[in-house]
Amino acid sequence: MKVPFGHMDKLPAADDHAALKESAALREHAARDQSEAARLTSRAARRLHEEEGLPLRDVGIALGISYQRAHQLVDEARELADA
């Protein structure tokens, strides 16, 4: 028998409920941080390439990513800047 989403036969104990709430809050915070890190990495890639004149391979090395990913980030940052 399939249990419908959101259906629980037994409610979590108070300690478990607090841990679940904290876990959800931490996941939400981590998602916001990851989004901000991605935005800043894209901006840094564009600045290093376009303003500092670094080749994409060097941008990748500086950011700890492949040059292909550096190229993607530069293109994404351009699109955001042009929007």
C-alpha positions, 0 to 999 in steps of 0.5 A: 500500500502506498502512503500518500505524501505528507501522511504520517502514522506517528508524529515525531517526538518534540526533539525530532520535530525541533531537529527537523525544523532546524534541518529545514532552516539550514537547508534553506540557508545553504540554498541561498548561500549556494545561489549567492556563491554562484552569482559571485563566481560568475561575476568574478569569472567575467571580471577576470576575463574581460577586465583583467584580460586573463585567458579562460584557462587562467580564470578556471585555475583561479576559480578552481574550475575547468576552463569550459566552466569558466567560459560558461560562467563568463557567458552567463554573466554577460547575459545577466549584465545585458538583461 
